[in-house]
Every structure is written in C-alpha cells, then in structure tokens.
Amino acid sequence: MKGLSGRNRLGRDGMLIVFPWEGKHSIWMPNMKFPIDIVFISSGKKVVDIKHNARPMSFNPKTWKIFRPREGASYALELPANSAKGKLSVGDILTFK
C-alpha cells in the first residue's frame, strides 16, 4: 500500500508491484513527491496499458486521480516519469522472473 509514498526519488530500474490476482487494480499516489510512468502488465507478461507521467496528488481532493489499466493486470511497473515513452508499448511482451 505504501509504495513510493514519502520517497524522494525512484531508482532507474523502477519498482515492480506484484498483485495477488489479475484484475483492474488501482494505483493512487498519496504523499508522492515526483511523477512516474506506470506500466500495467498481464499474467502473460504483456503490456496492457501505460500511464505516462502520472502526477502525484496535491492537497486538493478535487485533483486526486486513481490510475487503472484498461485490461486486467498482474503487475505494475513504476518507472521514472517519461522513461517508458518510446521504449515500451501496449502489446509488448516482457521477460522477467
């Protein structure tokens, strides 16, 4: 639940979130200090959605946004903002353990 909240930066390798089942899991960004790219990945390791330059929440609840994939995902890869652009696309198949 905490994820990157409260951190000052994200390493260049990012952070992989493993969900307990495939579904349209939500990512929200309370207490985040920087924008990120969110790459949603299916159980078959196919990129099903990418949210580029997802912005942290402000103190104004009217601006709060929850990020969900268009299709079910088993993983979410959080990367530094704009680092997925031009390198990853919906439909790409990834390899990782």
Secondary structure as GFF3:
##gff-version 3
##sequence-region A 1 97
A	DSSP	beta_strand	15	23	.	.	.	ID=ss1
A	DSSP	beta_strand	36	41	.	.	.	ID=ss2
A	DSSP	beta_strand	47	54	.	.	.	ID=ss3
A	DSSP	three_ten_helix	61	63	.	.	.	ID=ss4
A	DSSP	beta_strand	73	80	.	.	.	ID=ss5
###
